[in-house]
Amino acid sequence: MKIKALLYLLITLPMVLQAQDFDDELKGLAEELAQRIDVGKKTKIAVWGFFSEKNEQTHFGNYLTEDFAIYLANHAENFAMIDRTHLNIVLKEHRLNTEGYIDEKTTKRLGKILAADALVIGTYTIFDSEIKVRAKVLDTETALQFAGTIGTLSMDENIAKLLGKL
């Protein structure tokens, strides 16, 4: 019985630790970006979204966006986050494009509508066992990037299933 329990632990522990790695790594990226936003003196931030390297909006991108927005809000010291649900309603009401591509005109328009100082937009690239994530922060007045971060997230079994890799 002890051997079965030990085998079970040896099999399941790596999966549990790997699942924690993905979230911990995503939290770390959000914390790093929050520190850079704080330095930029912006007080109202909206997360536009994370898109594939082909600028596609995907189920995984939505998953990544939602979690990243929460982690970013949890690390915000000198800024507030616009709720994702509110952002999506505004996008639909004003018929703004929700694709990954965002230009200066869209950035400024969305900033005025939301009274947001900055937008977070990101991309991701999926590899065999990891996901590379890039997040940029754009000033809504100038559409210029003033902060950003790049990181690699471990792919656990749940993420692999979400991506259709299992």
Phi and psi restraints in degrees (value plus and minus 20) as a CYANA .aco file:
   2 LYS   PHI     -84.3   -44.3
   2 LYS   PSI     -55.9   -15.9
   3 ILE   PHI     -87.2   -47.2
   3 ILE   PSI     -60.8   -20.8
   4 LYS   PHI     -83.0   -43.0
   4 LYS   PSI     -62.7   -22.7
   5 ALA   PHI     -84.2   -44.2
   5 ALA   PSI     -61.2   -21.2
   6 LEU   PHI     -85.9   -45.9
   6 LEU   PSI     -62.9   -22.9
   7 LEU   PHI     -82.6   -42.6
   7 LEU   PSI     -63.2   -23.2
   8 TYR   PHI     -80.0   -40.0
   8 TYR   PSI     -65.0   -25.0
   9 LEU   PHI     -82.3   -42.3
   9 LEU   PSI     -63.8   -23.8
  10 LEU   PHI     -85.4   -45.4
  10 LEU   PSI     -50.8   -10.8
  11 ILE   PHI    -100.0   -60.0
  11 ILE   PSI     -63.8   -23.8
  12 THR   PHI    -105.4   -65.4
  12 THR   PSI     -48.2    -8.2
  13 LEU   PHI     -78.6   -38.6
  13 LEU   PSI     -66.0   -26.0
  14 PRO   PHI     -79.6   -39.6
  14 PRO   PSI     -56.5   -16.5
  15 MET   PHI     -86.5   -46.5
  15 MET   PSI     -61.2   -21.2
  16 VAL   PHI     -86.0   -46.0
  16 VAL   PSI     -65.1   -25.1
  17 LEU   PHI     -84.0   -44.0
  17 LEU   PSI     -58.9   -18.9
  18 GLN   PHI     -86.8   -46.8
  18 GLN   PSI     -59.9   -19.9
  19 ALA   PHI     -81.3   -41.3
  19 ALA   PSI     -59.5   -19.5
  20 GLN   PHI     -87.6   -47.6
  20 GLN   PSI     -53.7   -13.7
  21 ASP   PHI     -81.2   -41.2
  21 ASP   PSI     -65.8   -25.8
  22 PHE   PHI     -76.7   -36.7
  22 PHE   PSI     -72.4   -32.4
  23 ASP   PHI     -85.2   -45.2
  23 ASP   PSI     -62.8   -22.8
  24 ASP   PHI     -82.2   -42.2
  24 ASP   PSI     -61.3   -21.3
  25 GLU   PHI     -86.5   -46.5
  25 GLU   PSI     -59.9   -19.9
  26 LEU   PHI     -86.1   -46.1
  26 LEU   PSI     -61.4   -21.4
  27 LYS   PHI     -80.4   -40.4
  27 LYS   PSI     -61.4   -21.4
  28 GLY   PHI     -82.3   -42.3
  28 GLY   PSI     -61.0   -21.0
  29 LEU   PHI     -84.6   -44.6
  29 LEU   PSI     -61.8   -21.8
  30 ALA   PHI     -84.1   -44.1
  30 ALA   PSI     -61.7   -21.7
  31 GLU   PHI     -83.3   -43.3
  31 GLU   PSI     -63.5   -23.5
  32 GLU   PHI     -81.2   -41.2
  32 GLU   PSI     -64.4   -24.4
  33 LEU   PHI     -88.0   -48.0
  33 LEU   PSI     -57.4   -17.4
  34 ALA   PHI     -79.6   -39.6
  34 ALA   PSI     -60.9   -20.9
  35 GLN   PHI     -83.5   -43.5
  35 GLN   PSI     -58.3   -18.3
  36 ARG   PHI     -91.9   -51.9
  36 ARG   PSI     -55.0   -15.0
  37 ILE   PHI     -87.1   -47.1
  37 ILE   PSI     -62.3   -22.3
  38 ASP   PHI     -76.0   -36.0
  38 ASP   PSI     -60.3   -20.3
  39 VAL   PHI     -86.4   -46.4
  39 VAL   PSI     -52.0   -12.0
  40 GLY   PHI     -96.4   -56.4
  40 GLY   PSI     -22.6    17.4
  41 LYS   PHI      43.4    83.4
  41 LYS   PSI       8.5    48.5
  42 LYS   PHI    -111.8   -71.8
  42 LYS   PSI     122.0   162.0
  43 THR   PHI    -133.3   -93.3
  43 THR   PSI     -35.1     4.9
  44 LYS   PHI    -157.2  -117.2
  44 LYS   PSI      95.1   135.1
  45 ILE   PHI    -139.7   -99.7
  45 ILE   PSI     120.9   160.9
  46 ALA   PHI    -143.6  -103.6
  46 ALA   PSI     119.1   159.1
  47 VAL   PHI    -115.9   -75.9
  47 VAL   PSI      91.8   131.8
  48 TRP   PHI     -88.9   -48.9
  48 TRP   PSI     -70.2   -30.2
  49 GLY   PHI     133.2   173.2
  49 GLY   PSI     150.3   190.3
  50 PHE   PHI    -131.9   -91.9
  50 PHE   PSI     111.8   151.8
  51 PHE   PHI    -147.9  -107.9
  51 PHE   PSI     137.1   177.1
  52 SER   PHI     -84.4   -44.4
  52 SER   PSI     147.7   187.7
  53 GLU   PHI     -83.6   -43.6
  53 GLU   PSI     -33.9     6.1
  54 LYS   PHI    -115.6   -75.6
  54 LYS   PSI      -7.0    33.0
  55 ASN   PHI      41.3    81.3
  55 ASN   PSI      14.7    54.7
  56 GLU   PHI    -116.7   -76.7
  56 GLU   PSI     120.1   160.1
  57 GLN   PHI    -109.3   -69.3
  57 GLN   PSI     100.7   140.7
  58 THR   PHI    -145.3  -105.3
  58 THR   PSI     149.7   189.7
  59 HIS   PHI     -79.8   -39.8
  59 HIS   PSI     -64.1   -24.1
  60 PHE   PHI     -84.1   -44.1
  60 PHE   PSI     -60.7   -20.7
  61 GLY   PHI     -79.8   -39.8
  61 GLY   PSI     -60.4   -20.4
  62 ASN   PHI     -84.7   -44.7
  62 ASN   PSI     -62.2   -22.2
  63 TYR   PHI     -79.4   -39.4
  63 TYR   PSI     -68.2   -28.2
  64 LEU   PHI     -82.7   -42.7
  64 LEU   PSI     -62.7   -22.7
  65 THR   PHI     -81.6   -41.6
  65 THR   PSI     -67.5   -27.5
  66 GLU   PHI     -80.8   -40.8
  66 GLU   PSI     -68.8   -28.8
  67 ASP   PHI     -85.8   -45.8
  67 ASP   PSI     -63.2   -23.2
  68 PHE   PHI     -82.0   -42.0
  68 PHE   PSI     -61.8   -21.8
  69 ALA   PHI     -81.4   -41.4
  69 ALA   PSI     -60.0   -20.0
  70 ILE   PHI     -87.1   -47.1
  70 ILE   PSI     -66.9   -26.9
  71 TYR   PHI     -82.7   -42.7
  71 TYR   PSI     -58.5   -18.5
  72 LEU   PHI     -83.9   -43.9
  72 LEU   PSI     -63.7   -23.7
  73 ALA   PHI     -82.2   -42.2
  73 ALA   PSI     -57.9   -17.9
  74 ASN   PHI     -86.9   -46.9
  74 ASN   PSI     -42.1    -2.1
  75 HIS   PHI    -124.3   -84.3
  75 HIS   PSI     -16.6    23.4
  76 ALA   PHI     -93.1   -53.1
  76 ALA   PSI     107.1   147.1
  77 GLU   PHI    -128.4   -88.4
  77 GLU   PSI     -64.2   -24.2
  78 ASN   PHI    -135.4   -95.4
  78 ASN   PSI      -4.0    36.0
  79 PHE   PHI    -165.4  -125.4
  79 PHE   PSI     140.8   180.8
  80 ALA   PHI    -134.6   -94.6
  80 ALA   PSI     133.2   173.2
  81 MET   PHI    -124.5   -84.5
  81 MET   PSI     118.9   158.9
  82 ILE   PHI    -101.2   -61.2
  82 ILE   PSI     111.4   151.4
  83 ASP   PHI     -80.7   -40.7
  83 ASP   PSI     116.6   156.6
  84 ARG   PHI     -79.6   -39.6
  84 ARG   PSI     -60.0   -20.0
  85 THR   PHI     -82.8   -42.8
  85 THR   PSI     -63.9   -23.9
  86 HIS   PHI     -81.7   -41.7
  86 HIS   PSI     -62.5   -22.5
  87 LEU   PHI     -80.9   -40.9
  87 LEU   PSI     -65.8   -25.8
  88 ASN   PHI     -82.9   -42.9
  88 ASN   PSI     -58.3   -18.3
  89 ILE   PHI     -83.9   -43.9
  89 ILE   PSI     -65.2   -25.2
  90 VAL   PHI     -81.5   -41.5
  90 VAL   PSI     -62.7   -22.7
  91 LEU   PHI     -79.0   -39.0
  91 LEU   PSI     -64.7   -24.7
  92 LYS   PHI     -87.8   -47.8
  92 LYS   PSI     -64.2   -24.2
  93 GLU   PHI     -80.4   -40.4
  93 GLU   PSI     -57.0   -17.0
  94 HIS   PHI    -120.6   -80.6
  94 HIS   PSI     -10.3    29.7
  95 ARG   PHI      30.1    70.1
  95 ARG   PSI      24.3    64.3
  96 LEU   PHI    -107.1   -67.1
  96 LEU   PSI     124.0   164.0
  97 ASN   PHI     -86.3   -46.3
  97 ASN   PSI     109.5   149.5
  98 THR   PHI    -122.3   -82.3
  98 THR   PSI      -8.2    31.8
  99 GLU   PHI     -90.7   -50.7
  99 GLU   PSI     148.9   188.9
 100 GLY   PHI     -83.3   -43.3
 100 GLY   PSI     -49.3    -9.3
 101 TYR   PHI     -94.1   -54.1
 101 TYR   PSI     111.5   151.5
 102 ILE   PHI    -155.0  -115.0
 102 ILE   PSI     107.2   147.2
 103 ASP   PHI    -127.7   -87.7
 103 ASP   PSI     156.9   196.9
 104 GLU   PHI     -80.0   -40.0
 104 GLU   PSI     -61.2   -21.2
 105 LYS   PHI     -83.5   -43.5
 105 LYS   PSI     -65.5   -25.5
 106 THR   PHI     -85.3   -45.3
 106 THR   PSI     -61.2   -21.2
 107 THR   PHI     -79.5   -39.5
 107 THR   PSI     -68.6   -28.6
 108 LYS   PHI     -85.3   -45.3
 108 LYS   PSI     -62.8   -22.8
 109 ARG   PHI     -82.7   -42.7
 109 ARG   PSI     -67.2   -27.2
 110 LEU   PHI     -84.1   -44.1
 110 LEU   PSI     -59.6   -19.6
 111 GLY   PHI     -80.0   -40.0
 111 GLY   PSI     -61.5   -21.5
 112 LYS   PHI     -88.5   -48.5
 112 LYS   PSI     -63.5   -23.5
 113 ILE   PHI     -81.8   -41.8
 113 ILE   PSI     -64.6   -24.6
 114 LEU   PHI    -109.2   -69.2
 114 LEU   PSI     -31.2     8.8
 115 ALA   PHI      39.0    79.0
 115 ALA   PSI      15.1    55.1
 116 ALA   PHI    -109.6   -69.6
 116 ALA   PSI     123.9   163.9
 117 ASP   PHI    -103.3   -63.3
 117 ASP   PSI     -48.5    -8.5
 118 ALA   PHI    -174.2  -134.2
 118 ALA   PSI     134.4   174.4
 119 LEU   PHI    -139.9   -99.9
 119 LEU   PSI     119.2   159.2
 120 VAL   PHI    -121.8   -81.8
 120 VAL   PSI     107.0   147.0
 121 ILE   PHI    -151.4  -111.4
 121 ILE   PSI     122.8   162.8
 122 GLY   PHI    -161.5  -121.5
 122 GLY   PSI     143.2   183.2
 123 THR   PHI    -150.9  -110.9
 123 THR   PSI     142.2   182.2
 124 TYR   PHI    -163.4  -123.4
 124 TYR   PSI     131.1   171.1
 125 THR   PHI    -147.2  -107.2
 125 THR   PSI     109.7   149.7
 126 ILE   PHI    -116.4   -76.4
 126 ILE   PSI     105.7   145.7
 127 PHE   PHI    -130.5   -90.5
 127 PHE   PSI    -194.0  -154.0
 128 ASP   PHI     -81.3   -41.3
 128 ASP   PSI     -66.0   -26.0
 129 SER   PHI    -146.1  -106.1
 129 SER   PSI     -13.1    26.9
 130 GLU   PHI    -173.3  -133.3
 130 GLU   PSI     148.1   188.1
 131 ILE   PHI    -149.9  -109.9
 131 ILE   PSI     104.8   144.8
 132 LYS   PHI    -111.1   -71.1
 132 LYS   PSI     108.9   148.9
 133 VAL   PHI    -140.8  -100.8
 133 VAL   PSI     115.4   155.4
 134 ARG   PHI    -146.6  -106.6
 134 ARG   PSI     110.8   150.8
 135 ALA   PHI    -146.5  -106.5
 135 ALA   PSI     113.9   153.9
 136 LYS   PHI    -142.2  -102.2
 136 LYS   PSI     129.4   169.4
 137 VAL   PHI    -136.0   -96.0
 137 VAL   PSI     102.2   142.2
 138 LEU   PHI    -128.2   -88.2
 138 LEU   PSI     112.8   152.8
 139 ASP   PHI     -90.9   -50.9
 139 ASP   PSI     109.4   149.4
 140 THR   PHI     -96.6   -56.6
 140 THR   PSI     -34.9     5.1
 141 GLU   PHI    -100.3   -60.3
 141 GLU   PSI     -60.4   -20.4
 142 THR   PHI    -131.3   -91.3
 142 THR   PSI     -35.5     4.5
 143 ALA   PHI      44.2    84.2
 143 ALA   PSI      -5.6    34.4
 144 LEU   PHI    -107.1   -67.1
 144 LEU   PSI     123.8   163.8
 145 GLN   PHI     -96.4   -56.4
 145 GLN   PSI     109.1   149.1
 146 PHE   PHI    -138.8   -98.8
 146 PHE   PSI     -26.0    14.0
 147 ALA   PHI    -176.5  -136.5
 147 ALA   PSI     142.0   182.0
 148 GLY   PHI    -194.6  -154.6
 148 GLY   PSI     148.6   188.6
 149 THR   PHI    -173.9  -133.9
 149 THR   PSI     133.0   173.0
 150 ILE   PHI    -152.7  -112.7
 150 ILE   PSI     117.8   157.8
 151 GLY   PHI    -175.4  -135.4
 151 GLY   PSI     149.7   189.7
 152 THR   PHI    -139.0   -99.0
 152 THR   PSI     111.1   151.1
 153 LEU   PHI    -128.9   -88.9
 153 LEU   PSI     116.8   156.8
 154 SER   PHI     -90.8   -50.8
 154 SER   PSI     122.3   162.3
 155 MET   PHI    -116.6   -76.6
 155 MET   PSI      93.5   133.5
 156 ASP   PHI    -113.2   -73.2
 156 ASP   PSI    -199.8  -159.8
 157 GLU   PHI     -82.6   -42.6
 157 GLU   PSI     -60.7   -20.7
 158 ASN   PHI     -85.3   -45.3
 158 ASN   PSI     -62.1   -22.1
 159 ILE   PHI     -87.1   -47.1
 159 ILE   PSI     -61.2   -21.2
 160 ALA   PHI     -80.3   -40.3
 160 ALA   PSI     -60.0   -20.0
 161 LYS   PHI     -85.6   -45.6
 161 LYS   PSI     -63.4   -23.4
 162 LEU   PHI     -79.4   -39.4
 162 LEU   PSI     -56.4   -16.4
 163 LEU   PHI    -104.7   -64.7
 163 LEU   PSI     -23.3    16.7
 164 GLY   PHI      56.7    96.7
 164 GLY   PSI       2.8    42.8
 165 LYS   PHI    -109.8   -69.8
 165 LYS   PSI     -28.6    11.4
